[in-house]
Every structure is written in C-alpha cells, then in structure tokens.
Amino acid sequence: MIKVGDKLPGGTLKEYIEVEGNGCSLGPNAFDIAKETAGKTIALFALPGAFTPTCSAKHVPGYVEQADALKAAGVDEIWCVSVNDAFVMGAWGRDQQTAGKVRMMADGSADFTRAVGLEQDLSAGGLGLRSKRYSMLLVDGVVKTLNVEEPGKFDVSDAVAMLRQAQAAR
C-alpha cells in the first residue's frame, strides 16, 4: 500500500469532459497522473462507487461544500477517484453538481487503485473489485497525508479532515 512520502505511480485516469476546450474533446479524456499532479497540491479522495449511499450522501457532497475552503488552504484541485467508467463518473458529477469544484476521475479497470494498493474485493455484494474509501493530500505527486477508512466506516477521509490537513501543510 502507498504511504506518506511515496510518489504516486504513473498511469492515467479518465474524466468525462462536458464542454470542449483547452485541448480536451467532449466525452472521456485520458489524463496522465504525473503531468496532472506536477507542481500542484491535490486533495484526492477515493470511494467504492458512484451513486452508492455514503459516497453520494456524504463523501462527495462534503468535498463540494468545502471546495472553496480547500482552495483557500492551498489546494489547487480536488479529485474524486472511483472504479467506474468515465461516463458514469460524468453522470454522477452532474448529479452531485461538482463542476468547477471536484474532478470526477474514472479508474475503470482499477489500474490506479491496484497500483496504490488500496483495492478491495466487493464481489460478495455484486460490486466486484473496487477502491477502499480513503483520502490523501498530494504535493507535486507526493503523498503528504493518507487517511484510509476501515471497512464500512466513514470517519477519517471526509472533507473537513482534509481541510485541517491542508491548512496544517501550509
């Protein structure tokens, strides 16, 4: 499992782009993790799946609500990562009103999730391989804080905890 002080592994995540521009076409676009994190402070949180109860009722809304405070604390971008495809993440972002606040990053084949060692098998519940619930503060692609939830819990990866960590990192 990735730990504080580690650099994020290379690879790509996909994001559904609603409006064409800035070199991005409409629809799913692949983004190089190393390039996207270079020189930036990123609050990344990951969760088991789009449209699931805790993820939709608490996790994403908390980051949307705290987006301005996180940016005031020095966070350049907020990423939500889930083992879903870019179309689902785009639809979920519209539903959660994340535009301009949280980038909804798809890890459709769980390549990123496995590379950071934070996968979990939820096959018994019909969900297959998914991400654990966690958050991390990244500076220039290096993990500064890492908050991994115990199974079924939502205690340490919320936006308020991330905000405290971002403020302390300044």
Backbone as JSON Lines, residues from 0, in Angstrom:
{"i":0,"aa":"M","n":[0.84,-1.18,0.0],"ca":[0.0,0.0,0.0],"c":[0.88,1.25,0.0]}
{"i":1,"aa":"I","n":[0.47,2.23,-0.77],"ca":[1.17,3.5,-0.81],"c":[1.22,4.1,0.59]}
{"i":2,"aa":"K","n":[2.25,4.9,0.86],"ca":[2.36,5.5,2.18],"c":[2.84,6.94,2.07]}
{"i":3,"aa":"V","n":[2.76,7.67,3.16],"ca":[3.21,9.05,3.2],"c":[4.67,9.09,2.76]}
{"i":4,"aa":"G","n":[5.0,10.02,1.87],"ca":[6.34,10.18,1.34],"c":[6.54,9.53,-0.01]}
{"i":5,"aa":"D","n":[5.62,8.64,-0.4],"ca":[5.71,7.97,-1.71],"c":[5.2,8.89,-2.82]}
{"i":6,"aa":"K","n":[5.77,8.72,-3.99],"ca":[5.27,9.39,-5.2],"c":[4.16,8.52,-5.78]}
{"i":7,"aa":"L","n":[3.11,9.16,-6.29],"ca":[2.04,8.4,-6.94],"c":[2.61,7.62,-8.1]}
{"i":8,"aa":"P","n":[2.09,6.43,-8.35],"ca":[2.54,5.67,-9.51],"c":[2.06,6.32,-10.79]}
{"i":9,"aa":"G","n":[2.77,6.08,-11.86],"ca":[2.36,6.6,-13.17],"c":[1.1,5.91,-13.65]}
{"i":10,"aa":"G","n":[0.53,6.46,-14.68],"ca":[-0.66,5.88,-15.26],"c":[-1.62,6.96,-15.7]}
{"i":11,"aa":"T","n":[-2.84,6.56,-16.01],"ca":[-3.83,7.53,-16.46],"c":[-5.14,7.33,-15.71]}
{"i":12,"aa":"L","n":[-5.87,8.4,-15.6],"ca":[-7.24,8.39,-15.13],"c":[-8.06,9.07,-16.21]}
{"i":13,"aa":"K","n":[-9.34,8.78,-16.26],"ca":[-10.19,9.39,-17.29],"c":[-11.23,10.29,-16.63]}
{"i":14,"aa":"E","n":[-11.52,11.36,-17.37],"ca":[-12.52,12.32,-16.89],"c":[-13.46,12.62,-18.05]}
{"i":15,"aa":"Y","n":[-14.75,12.65,-17.76],"ca":[-15.72,12.99,-18.78],"c":[-15.79,14.51,-18.88]}
{"i":16,"aa":"I","n":[-15.5,15.04,-20.06],"ca":[-15.48,16.48,-20.28],"c":[-16.81,16.91,-20.89]}
{"i":17,"aa":"E","n":[-17.49,17.83,-20.23],"ca":[-18.81,18.3,-20.66],"c":[-18.73,19.35,-21.76]}
{"i":18,"aa":"V","n":[-17.68,20.19,-21.7],"ca":[-17.55,21.3,-22.65],"c":[-16.19,21.21,-23.31]}
{"i":19,"aa":"E","n":[-16.17,21.16,-24.63],"ca":[-14.92,21.04,-25.37],"c":[-14.08,22.29,-25.19]}
{"i":20,"aa":"G","n":[-12.77,22.11,-25.02],"ca":[-11.86,23.24,-24.89],"c":[-10.57,22.85,-24.23]}
{"i":21,"aa":"N","n":[-9.61,23.76,-24.23],"ca":[-8.3,23.55,-23.6],"c":[-7.65,22.22,-24.0]}
{"i":22,"aa":"G","n":[-7.79,21.84,-25.27],"ca":[-7.18,20.61,-25.74],"c":[-7.94,19.36,-25.36]}
{"i":23,"aa":"C","n":[-9.11,19.51,-24.76],"ca":[-9.92,18.37,-24.35],"c":[-11.15,18.27,-25.23]}
{"i":24,"aa":"S","n":[-11.39,17.08,-25.73],"ca":[-12.58,16.86,-26.55],"c":[-13.76,16.51,-25.65]}
{"i":25,"aa":"L","n":[-14.93,16.65,-26.2],"ca":[-16.15,16.29,-25.49],"c":[-16.13,14.78,-25.24]}
{"i":26,"aa":"G","n":[-16.51,14.37,-24.03],"ca":[-16.54,12.96,-23.69],"c":[-15.35,12.56,-22.84]}
{"i":27,"aa":"P","n":[-15.08,11.26,-22.71],"ca":[-13.98,10.79,-21.87],"c":[-12.62,11.21,-22.43]}
{"i":28,"aa":"N","n":[-11.79,11.76,-21.57],"ca":[-10.43,12.14,-21.92],"c":[-9.48,11.49,-20.91]}
{"i":29,"aa":"A","n":[-8.35,10.99,-21.39],"ca":[-7.34,10.39,-20.52],"c":[-6.37,11.46,-20.04]}
{"i":30,"aa":"F","n":[-6.03,11.39,-18.76],"ca":[-5.1,12.34,-18.17],"c":[-3.96,11.6,-17.51]}
{"i":31,"aa":"D","n":[-2.74,12.0,-17.84],"ca":[-1.54,11.42,-17.26],"c":[-1.4,11.9,-15.82]}
{"i":32,"aa":"I","n":[-1.35,10.96,-14.89],"ca":[-1.32,11.29,-13.47],"c":[-0.1,12.14,-13.13]}
{"i":33,"aa":"A","n":[1.07,11.77,-13.62],"ca":[2.29,12.52,-13.31],"c":[2.19,13.96,-13.8]}
{"i":34,"aa":"K","n":[1.7,14.15,-15.02],"ca":[1.58,15.51,-15.57],"c":[0.54,16.32,-14.83]}
{"i":35,"aa":"E","n":[-0.57,15.69,-14.47],"ca":[-1.67,16.4,-13.81],"c":[-1.35,16.78,-12.37]}
{"i":36,"aa":"T","n":[-0.43,16.07,-11.72],"ca":[-0.09,16.37,-10.34],"c":[1.16,17.24,-10.21]}
{"i":37,"aa":"A","n":[1.93,17.37,-11.28],"ca":[3.19,18.12,-11.24],"c":[2.96,19.57,-10.83]}
{"i":38,"aa":"G","n":[3.65,19.98,-9.78],"ca":[3.6,21.36,-9.33],"c":[2.3,21.77,-8.67]}
{"i":39,"aa":"K","n":[1.44,20.83,-8.35],"ca":[0.14,21.14,-7.76],"c":[-0.04,20.48,-6.4]}
{"i":40,"aa":"T","n":[-0.93,21.06,-5.62],"ca":[-1.41,20.44,-4.39],"c":[-2.81,19.93,-4.69]}
{"i":41,"aa":"I","n":[-3.0,18.64,-4.48],"ca":[-4.26,18.0,-4.83],"c":[-4.82,17.25,-3.62]}
{"i":42,"aa":"A","n":[-6.08,17.5,-3.35],"ca":[-6.82,16.71,-2.37],"c":[-7.52,15.61,-3.15]}
{"i":43,"aa":"L","n":[-7.06,14.39,-2.99],"ca":[-7.63,13.25,-3.7],"c":[-8.4,12.41,-2.69]}
{"i":44,"aa":"F","n":[-9.63,12.09,-3.05],"ca":[-10.37,11.14,-2.23],"c":[-10.93,10.06,-3.15]}
{"i":45,"aa":"A","n":[-10.99,8.86,-2.62],"ca":[-11.47,7.72,-3.41],"c":[-12.52,6.98,-2.6]}
{"i":46,"aa":"L","n":[-13.38,6.32,-3.35],"ca":[-14.51,5.66,-2.7],"c":[-14.94,4.46,-3.51]}
{"i":47,"aa":"P","n":[-15.76,3.59,-2.91],"ca":[-16.12,2.34,-3.58],"c":[-16.92,2.47,-4.87]}
{"i":48,"aa":"G","n":[-17.81,3.46,-4.98],"ca":[-18.57,3.5,-6.22],"c":[-19.51,4.67,-6.34]}
{"i":49,"aa":"A","n":[-19.71,5.08,-7.59],"ca":[-20.65,6.16,-7.91],"c":[-22.06,5.75,-7.53]}
{"i":50,"aa":"F","n":[-22.84,6.72,-7.11],"ca":[-24.26,6.56,-6.8],"c":[-24.52,5.61,-5.63]}
{"i":51,"aa":"T","n":[-23.51,5.27,-4.84],"ca":[-23.72,4.43,-3.67],"c":[-24.05,5.33,-2.47]}
{"i":52,"aa":"P","n":[-24.72,4.79,-1.44],"ca":[-25.29,5.64,-0.38],"c":[-24.32,6.6,0.32]}
{"i":53,"aa":"T","n":[-23.31,6.12,0.99],"ca":[-22.4,7.01,1.73],"c":[-21.64,7.92,0.78]}
{"i":54,"aa":"C","n":[-21.25,7.38,-0.35],"ca":[-20.49,8.16,-1.33],"c":[-21.31,9.35,-1.84]}
{"i":55,"aa":"S","n":[-22.58,9.11,-2.12],"ca":[-23.45,10.16,-2.68],"c":[-24.05,11.08,-1.62]}
{"i":56,"aa":"A","n":[-24.28,10.57,-0.44],"ca":[-24.94,11.38,0.6],"c":[-23.95,12.17,1.45]}
{"i":57,"aa":"K","n":[-22.71,11.68,1.57],"ca":[-21.76,12.32,2.48],"c":[-20.42,12.68,1.86]}
{"i":58,"aa":"H","n":[-19.77,11.68,1.21],"ca":[-18.38,11.88,0.8],"c":[-18.24,12.97,-0.26]}
{"i":59,"aa":"V","n":[-18.9,12.81,-1.41],"ca":[-18.79,13.82,-2.47],"c":[-19.39,15.16,-2.04]}
{"i":60,"aa":"P","n":[-20.6,15.18,-1.45],"ca":[-21.16,16.48,-1.05],"c":[-20.26,17.27,-0.08]}
{"i":61,"aa":"G","n":[-19.56,16.56,0.79],"ca":[-18.65,17.23,1.72],"c":[-17.53,17.97,0.99]}
{"i":62,"aa":"Y","n":[-16.97,17.33,-0.02],"ca":[-15.9,17.97,-0.79],"c":[-16.43,19.11,-1.65]}
{"i":63,"aa":"V","n":[-17.63,18.97,-2.18],"ca":[-18.23,20.07,-2.94],"c":[-18.45,21.26,-2.01]}
{"i":64,"aa":"E","n":[-18.98,20.98,-0.82],"ca":[-19.25,22.04,0.17],"c":[-17.97,22.73,0.63]}
{"i":65,"aa":"Q","n":[-16.89,21.99,0.78],"ca":[-15.62,22.53,1.3],"c":[-14.66,22.97,0.2]}
{"i":66,"aa":"A","n":[-15.08,22.94,-1.05],"ca":[-14.17,23.24,-2.16],"c":[-13.51,24.61,-2.02]}
{"i":67,"aa":"D","n":[-14.27,25.64,-1.73],"ca":[-13.68,26.98,-1.61],"c":[-12.71,27.06,-0.44]}
{"i":68,"aa":"A","n":[-13.05,26.45,0.68],"ca":[-12.16,26.45,1.84],"c":[-10.88,25.68,1.55]}
{"i":69,"aa":"L","n":[-10.99,24.56,0.85],"ca":[-9.8,23.8,0.49],"c":[-8.9,24.61,-0.44]}
{"i":70,"aa":"K","n":[-9.5,25.29,-1.39],"ca":[-8.7,26.11,-2.31],"c":[-8.04,27.27,-1.55]}
{"i":71,"aa":"A","n":[-8.74,27.85,-0.59],"ca":[-8.15,28.91,0.24],"c":[-6.99,28.38,1.09]}
{"i":72,"aa":"A","n":[-7.01,27.08,1.38],"ca":[-5.94,26.45,2.16],"c":[-4.79,25.99,1.28]}
{"i":73,"aa":"G","n":[-4.82,26.32,-0.01],"ca":[-3.7,26.0,-0.89],"c":[-3.91,24.8,-1.79]}
{"i":74,"aa":"V","n":[-5.08,24.2,-1.79],"ca":[-5.35,23.06,-2.66],"c":[-5.69,23.59,-4.05]}
{"i":75,"aa":"D","n":[-4.97,23.12,-5.06],"ca":[-5.21,23.55,-6.44],"c":[-6.4,22.83,-7.06]}
{"i":76,"aa":"E","n":[-6.51,21.53,-6.79],"ca":[-7.58,20.72,-7.37],"c":[-8.04,19.68,-6.37]}
{"i":77,"aa":"I","n":[-9.3,19.28,-6.51],"ca":[-9.87,18.19,-5.72],"c":[-10.26,17.1,-6.71]}
{"i":78,"aa":"W","n":[-9.8,15.88,-6.45],"ca":[-10.12,14.75,-7.32],"c":[-10.92,13.71,-6.55]}
{"i":79,"aa":"C","n":[-11.97,13.22,-7.16],"ca":[-12.71,12.06,-6.67],"c":[-12.38,10.91,-7.61]}
{"i":80,"aa":"V","n":[-11.82,9.83,-7.07],"ca":[-11.44,8.68,-7.88],"c":[-12.3,7.49,-7.49]}
{"i":81,"aa":"S","n":[-12.83,6.8,-8.5],"ca":[-13.64,5.61,-8.25],"c":[-13.44,4.62,-9.39]}
{"i":82,"aa":"V","n":[-13.61,3.35,-9.06],"ca":[-13.52,2.3,-10.07],"c":[-14.88,2.24,-10.78]}
{"i":83,"aa":"N","n":[-15.07,3.2,-11.65],"ca":[-16.23,3.31,-12.53],"c":[-15.71,3.85,-13.84]}
{"i":84,"aa":"D","n":[-16.52,3.76,-14.9],"ca":[-16.09,4.33,-16.17],"c":[-16.35,5.83,-16.2]}
{"i":85,"aa":"A","n":[-15.75,6.51,-17.17],"ca":[-15.84,7.97,-17.25],"c":[-17.26,8.45,-17.51]}
{"i":86,"aa":"F","n":[-18.07,7.67,-18.2],"ca":[-19.45,8.06,-18.45],"c":[-20.24,8.1,-17.14]}
{"i":87,"aa":"V","n":[-20.05,7.08,-16.31],"ca":[-20.73,7.03,-15.02],"c":[-20.23,8.16,-14.12]}
{"i":88,"aa":"M","n":[-18.92,8.38,-14.1],"ca":[-18.38,9.46,-13.26],"c":[-18.89,10.82,-13.73]}
{"i":89,"aa":"G","n":[-19.02,11.0,-15.04],"ca":[-19.57,12.24,-15.57],"c":[-21.01,12.46,-15.15]}
{"i":90,"aa":"A","n":[-21.82,11.41,-15.24],"ca":[-23.22,11.5,-14.84],"c":[-23.34,11.75,-13.34]}
{"i":91,"aa":"W","n":[-22.49,11.11,-12.57],"ca":[-22.51,11.29,-11.12],"c":[-22.08,12.72,-10.76]}
{"i":92,"aa":"G","n":[-21.09,13.23,-11.47],"ca":[-20.66,14.61,-11.25],"c":[-21.79,15.6,-11.53]}
{"i":93,"aa":"R","n":[-22.54,15.37,-12.61],"ca":[-23.7,16.23,-12.9],"c":[-24.72,16.15,-11.77]}
{"i":94,"aa":"D","n":[-24.99,14.93,-11.31],"ca":[-25.95,14.71,-10.23],"c":[-25.51,15.39,-8.93]}
{"i":95,"aa":"Q","n":[-24.22,15.36,-8.66],"ca":[-23.66,15.91,-7.43],"c":[-23.25,17.38,-7.55]}
{"i":96,"aa":"Q","n":[-23.4,17.95,-8.75],"ca":[-23.06,19.35,-9.02],"c":[-21.61,19.68,-8.64]}
{"i":97,"aa":"T","n":[-20.7,18.87,-9.2],"ca":[-19.27,19.01,-8.89],"c":[-18.53,19.95,-9.84]}
{"i":98,"aa":"A","n":[-19.17,20.39,-10.92],"ca":[-18.49,21.2,-11.94],"c":[-17.77,22.39,-11.33]}
{"i":99,"aa":"G","n":[-16.48,22.52,-11.69],"ca":[-15.67,23.62,-11.2],"c":[-15.18,23.44,-9.78]}
{"i":100,"aa":"K","n":[-15.56,22.34,-9.14],"ca":[-15.17,22.11,-7.74],"c":[-14.37,20.82,-7.56]}
{"i":101,"aa":"V","n":[-14.92,19.72,-8.07],"ca":[-14.3,18.4,-7.9],"c":[-14.19,17.73,-9.25]}
{"i":102,"aa":"R","n":[-12.99,17.27,-9.59],"ca":[-12.8,16.5,-10.82],"c":[-13.18,15.05,-10.55]}
{"i":103,"aa":"M","n":[-14.08,14.52,-11.34],"ca":[-14.57,13.16,-11.16],"c":[-13.74,12.23,-12.05]}
{"i":104,"aa":"M","n":[-12.74,11.6,-11.47],"ca":[-11.74,10.83,-12.2],"c":[-12.07,9.33,-12.17]}
{"i":105,"aa":"A","n":[-12.2,8.77,-13.35],"ca":[-12.56,7.36,-13.5],"c":[-11.32,6.47,-13.57]}
{"i":106,"aa":"D","n":[-11.39,5.39,-12.83],"ca":[-10.35,4.35,-12.82],"c":[-11.04,3.05,-13.22]}
{"i":107,"aa":"G","n":[-11.57,3.03,-14.44],"ca":[-12.45,1.97,-14.91],"c":[-11.96,0.56,-14.73]}
{"i":108,"aa":"S","n":[-10.69,0.3,-14.92],"ca":[-10.15,-1.05,-14.79],"c":[-9.42,-1.26,-13.47]}
{"i":109,"aa":"A","n":[-9.51,-0.29,-12.59],"ca":[-8.88,-0.33,-11.26],"c":[-7.35,-0.36,-11.34]}
{"i":110,"aa":"D","n":[-6.77,0.09,-12.44],"ca":[-5.31,0.08,-12.56],"c":[-4.66,1.0,-11.52]}
{"i":111,"aa":"F","n":[-5.17,2.21,-11.36],"ca":[-4.62,3.14,-10.37],"c":[-4.85,2.6,-8.96]}
{"i":112,"aa":"T","n":[-6.05,2.13,-8.71],"ca":[-6.41,1.62,-7.38],"c":[-5.49,0.47,-6.97]}
{"i":113,"aa":"R","n":[-5.23,-0.44,-7.9],"ca":[-4.31,-1.55,-7.6],"c":[-2.88,-1.04,-7.43]}
{"i":114,"aa":"A","n":[-2.48,-0.06,-8.24],"ca":[-1.1,0.45,-8.17],"c":[-0.82,1.11,-6.83]}
{"i":115,"aa":"V","n":[-1.82,1.73,-6.22],"ca":[-1.61,2.33,-4.89],"c":[-1.91,1.35,-3.77]}
{"i":116,"aa":"G","n":[-2.37,0.14,-4.13],"ca":[-2.59,-0.91,-3.13],"c":[-3.8,-0.67,-2.25]}
{"i":117,"aa":"L","n":[-4.81,0.0,-2.78],"ca":[-5.98,0.33,-1.97],"c":[-7.27,-0.25,-2.57]}
{"i":118,"aa":"E","n":[-7.14,-1.45,-3.16],"ca":[-8.31,-2.11,-3.71],"c":[-8.97,-2.99,-2.65]}
{"i":119,"aa":"Q","n":[-10.24,-3.29,-2.9],"ca":[-10.96,-4.24,-2.06],"c":[-11.91,-5.04,-2.96]}
{"i":120,"aa":"D","n":[-12.13,-6.29,-2.59],"ca":[-12.99,-7.16,-3.36],"c":[-14.39,-7.14,-2.75]}
{"i":121,"aa":"L","n":[-15.32,-6.54,-3.46],"ca":[-16.71,-6.47,-3.01],"c":[-17.6,-7.38,-3.86]}
{"i":122,"aa":"S","n":[-17.01,-8.44,-4.39],"ca":[-17.75,-9.38,-5.25],"c":[-18.94,-10.0,-4.52]}
{"i":123,"aa":"A","n":[-18.81,-10.24,-3.24],"ca":[-19.9,-10.86,-2.49],"c":[-21.16,-10.0,-2.55]}
{"i":124,"aa":"G","n":[-20.99,-8.69,-2.66],"ca":[-22.13,-7.77,-2.76],"c":[-22.48,-7.41,-4.2]}
{"i":125,"aa":"G","n":[-21.82,-8.07,-5.17],"ca":[-22.1,-7.83,-6.57],"c":[-21.39,-6.63,-7.17]}
{"i":126,"aa":"L","n":[-20.41,-6.08,-6.47],"ca":[-19.71,-4.88,-6.96],"c":[-18.34,-5.16,-7.57]}
{"i":127,"aa":"G","n":[-17.81,-6.36,-7.39],"ca":[-16.5,-6.68,-7.95],"c":[-15.37,-5.97,-7.25]}
{"i":128,"aa":"L","n":[-14.27,-5.76,-7.97],"ca":[-13.1,-5.09,-7.43],"c":[-13.36,-3.6,-7.36]}
{"i":129,"aa":"R","n":[-13.19,-2.99,-6.23],"ca":[-13.44,-1.57,-6.01],"c":[-12.31,-0.96,-5.19]}
{"i":130,"aa":"S","n":[-12.39,0.35,-5.03],"ca":[-11.43,1.07,-4.2],"c":[-11.89,1.06,-2.75]}
{"i":131,"aa":"K","n":[-10.92,1.06,-1.86],"ca":[-11.23,1.35,-0.46],"c":[-11.6,2.83,-0.39]}
{"i":132,"aa":"R","n":[-12.23,3.21,0.69],"ca":[-12.53,4.63,0.93],"c":[-11.31,5.24,1.61]}
{"i":133,"aa":"Y","n":[-10.78,6.3,0.99],"ca":[-9.6,6.96,1.57],"c":[-9.5,8.38,1.03]}
{"i":134,"aa":"S","n":[-8.58,9.13,1.61],"ca":[-8.21,10.43,1.07],"c":[-6.71,10.6,1.24]}
{"i":135,"aa":"M","n":[-6.14,11.45,0.39],"ca":[-4.72,11.77,0.51],"c":[-4.49,13.19,0.01]}
{"i":136,"aa":"L","n":[-3.57,13.87,0.66],"ca":[-3.13,15.18,0.21],"c":[-1.83,14.97,-0.54]}
{"i":137,"aa":"L","n":[-1.8,15.45,-1.78],"ca":[-0.63,15.29,-2.64],"c":[0.01,16.64,-2.9]}
{"i":138,"aa":"V","n":[1.31,16.71,-2.84],"ca":[2.05,17.9,-3.23],"c":[3.07,17.46,-4.27]}
{"i":139,"aa":"D","n":[2.91,17.97,-5.49],"ca":[3.79,17.61,-6.6],"c":[3.84,16.09,-6.8]}
{"i":140,"aa":"G","n":[2.7,15.44,-6.62],"ca":[2.61,14.0,-6.83],"c":[3.1,13.14,-5.69]}
{"i":141,"aa":"V","n":[3.5,13.76,-4.58],"ca":[4.0,13.02,-3.42],"c":[2.93,13.04,-2.32]}
{"i":142,"aa":"V","n":[2.71,11.88,-1.7],"ca":[1.7,11.75,-0.66],"c":[2.19,12.43,0.62]}
{"i":143,"aa":"K","n":[1.44,13.44,1.06],"ca":[1.76,14.16,2.3],"c":[0.93,13.65,3.46]}
{"i":144,"aa":"T","n":[-0.34,13.28,3.2],"ca":[-1.18,12.66,4.22],"c":[-1.96,11.53,3.55]}
{"i":145,"aa":"L","n":[-2.3,10.51,4.32],"ca":[-3.08,9.38,3.81],"c":[-4.04,8.94,4.9]}
{"i":146,"aa":"N","n":[-5.32,8.87,4.56],"ca":[-6.37,8.54,5.52],"c":[-7.21,7.41,4.95]}
{"i":147,"aa":"V","n":[-6.96,6.18,5.4],"ca":[-7.66,5.01,4.89],"c":[-8.73,4.59,5.9]}
{"i":148,"aa":"E","n":[-9.95,4.47,5.41],"ca":[-11.06,4.07,6.26],"c":[-11.05,2.57,6.53]}
{"i":149,"aa":"E","n":[-11.52,2.19,7.7],"ca":[-11.79,0.79,8.0],"c":[-13.02,0.38,7.17]}
{"i":150,"aa":"P","n":[-13.15,-0.89,6.82],"ca":[-14.3,-1.32,6.02],"c":[-15.63,-0.87,6.64]}
{"i":151,"aa":"G","n":[-16.48,-0.28,5.8],"ca":[-17.79,0.16,6.23],"c":[-17.82,1.45,7.04]}
{"i":152,"aa":"K","n":[-16.68,2.09,7.21],"ca":[-16.6,3.31,8.03],"c":[-16.45,4.55,7.17]}
{"i":153,"aa":"F","n":[-16.78,5.69,7.76],"ca":[-16.57,7.0,7.14],"c":[-16.21,7.96,8.26]}
{"i":154,"aa":"D","n":[-14.96,7.87,8.72],"ca":[-14.51,8.62,9.88],"c":[-13.31,9.53,9.62]}
{"i":155,"aa":"V","n":[-12.43,9.18,8.65],"ca":[-11.15,9.89,8.53],"c":[-10.88,10.49,7.15]}
{"i":156,"aa":"S","n":[-11.71,10.19,6.16],"ca":[-11.42,10.64,4.79],"c":[-12.34,11.76,4.31]}
{"i":157,"aa":"D","n":[-13.09,12.34,5.21],"ca":[-14.04,13.38,4.84],"c":[-13.35,14.7,4.52]}
{"i":158,"aa":"A","n":[-14.1,15.62,3.97],"ca":[-13.56,16.91,3.52],"c":[-13.07,17.78,4.67]}
{"i":159,"aa":"V","n":[-13.73,17.72,5.81],"ca":[-13.31,18.55,6.95],"c":[-11.94,18.09,7.46]}
{"i":160,"aa":"A","n":[-11.73,16.77,7.53],"ca":[-10.42,16.25,7.92],"c":[-9.36,16.68,6.91]}
{"i":161,"aa":"M","n":[-9.68,16.61,5.62],"ca":[-8.73,17.03,4.58],"c":[-8.44,18.51,4.69]}
{"i":162,"aa":"L","n":[-9.42,19.3,4.99],"ca":[-9.22,20.74,5.14],"c":[-8.24,21.03,6.28]}
{"i":163,"aa":"R","n":[-8.4,20.36,7.4],"ca":[-7.46,20.53,8.54],"c":[-6.04,20.17,8.11]}
{"i":164,"aa":"Q","n":[-5.9,19.07,7.35],"ca":[-4.58,18.63,6.91],"c":[-3.97,19.63,5.9]}
{"i":165,"aa":"A","n":[-4.79,20.15,5.01],"ca":[-4.29,21.13,4.03],"c":[-3.86,22.41,4.74]}
{"i":166,"aa":"Q","n":[-4.62,22.83,5.73],"ca":[-4.25,24.03,6.48],"c":[-2.96,23.82,7.24]}
{"i":167,"aa":"A","n":[-2.78,22.65,7.81],"ca":[-1.56,22.34,8.57],"c":[-0.34,22.21,7.67]}
{"i":168,"aa":"A","n":[-0.55,21.83,6.41],"ca":[0.56,21.64,5.47],"c":[1.1,22.94,4.91]}
{"i":169,"aa":"R","n":[0.4,24.04,5.11],"ca":[0.81,25.32,4.53],"c":[2.05,25.87,5.18]}
